[in-house]
Amino acid sequence: MSSDHISQITTALLEIFPDYSHYINSFINLRQYNLTKTQWKALIVTAHAKTLSMGELAEKLGVSPEQASRTAAPLVKRGFLERKTNLYNQRQVHISLSREGYDFLQELKKVYNSFISRSVDRLSPEEREEFAEALHTVVRTMKKLLHENPET
């Protein structure tokens, strides 16, 4: 299976199953990266959303706005997220993934790609193709269900 297919599957899995931490986190020790599962999820959510208010981040993480702020603070301090105050409403803060955060996610994605590659190696080439297509269909369908842009 090509690295592009592996990358597509990894991206799809990370996008579809943000709450499947038992499975996906079983092969990576987030502690070695000084991350909590919530911080890991915040990085992934922010990477997919581009820019989020703290309220939007809280909603996507399923936590209170205060907890979202506490989750984001160390990621901002480490340079993985950028925090910007709304010019028109000083109480509203937006966060986005920094270049350093993007690079960090790309490094972790390589670890995930390796795991996914070993997992899907048990499938025949036809099954892998079907699996990749099915994941793409599920992502597109879930985005429609969630009223997001399905064409990404």
N, C-alpha and C positions, 0 to 999 in steps of 0.2 A: 504494500500500500504506500502511495506516495506521501511525502511529508505534508503536502497541501491537503490531502484527504484527512490525515491525522489531525492537522491543525483545524480543519473545518469541524471535525467531530468534537475535538476538545472545546473549541469555541461554542459549539452548539450545546454541549453538555453543561458548560459553565453558565450559559445563558438560560437554558431550560430549567435546570435543577438547582436554584440557589439554596434550597433547603435540604439538599441531599448530602449534607456534611459527613454523615457517618461513612458513606461509601467513598466519596472523593477525598475526604481528609484522612482516610485510613492509610494512605500511602505517602503522605507528606506531613512532616512534623512542623507545624506552623511556629512552634516555640523557637526553633532554630533560626527563624526569621524575625523573632520578637513580634509576632502578630497573634492577635486573638482571632477566633473564627468570625466574630462580628466585624473586626477590622478588615479581614480578608474579604468578607462579603461586601463591605463598604467600598473597597477598591474596585471590585468587579462591577458593582452597581454603578459607581461613578464613571468607570471606563465606558460602560454601555450607554449611559445617559448623557455624557459630555459635561453638562453643567446641571447641578441640582441645588435647590434651596435646602436648608437643614430640615424643613418640614417634609419635603419630598424624599430626602434620604431616610428620615425616620419612618415614613410610610413604607418605603421599599424594604427596609430592614425589619420592619415589624416591631419597632421600639419607640419610646417616647422621644420628642424633640431634644430633651435634655440628654438622654442616653446617646442619641445620634451625635450631638455636639461633643460629648465625652469620648465617643468612638473616633470622631474625626480629628480631635485635637492632637493626639500623638502622631497621626499620619501627616498632619500639616507640619508639625515640628520636625519630622523626619524628611520633609520635602516631597512626600508622595502625593499630597493633595495641596491645592492652592485655595485659599479662602479669600473671598472678595465681598466687600460690603456694597449693597445696592446704593448707588449714588442718590436715588430718589427716596429711598426708605432705609435709613441708617440701621434700623432694627433687623432688616432682612439680610442674611448672609448666604452667599452662594459658594459652592465648592466645585472644583473640577480637578481632574487628574493632571498632575504636573508631568513634565518630560521625564523627570526622575522616577515618578510613579509608573509611567508607561514602560520605561525600561525595566523596572523591577518586575512588573507583571509579565513582560516578555520573557524574562529569565525564569520565572516560576512556570510560565506556560510551557517551557521546554521540559520541565520536570513532569508536568501533566501529560504532555505529548508522549513522552517516553512510557509512562504508565499506560496510557490509552493504547499506544502501539502494541505493547505486550499483551494487553487484553484482547484487542481485536485480531491479533495474529491467530487466535483460535478459530476465527471465522474464515470461510472460503472467500475468495475474491468477490464472488457474486453476492455473498451475504454482507460483506463489508460495504459494497456499493449500495445495496438495499438499505443497510443500516444508516449510511451517510445520507441517503435521500430521505429516509423516514425522519431522521433528526431534523433535516432542513424543513420538511413539511410540518413537523410539530412546532418548530420555532415560528414559522410563518403563521401557522394557525393560532398559536398562543398570542402572538402579537395582535392578530385580528381580534381575538377574544378580549384582550386587554386594551383595545383601541389605540394601539401604537402603530407606527408606520411598519407594515409588513415587508417592505422591500429592502431589508438590510441584510 
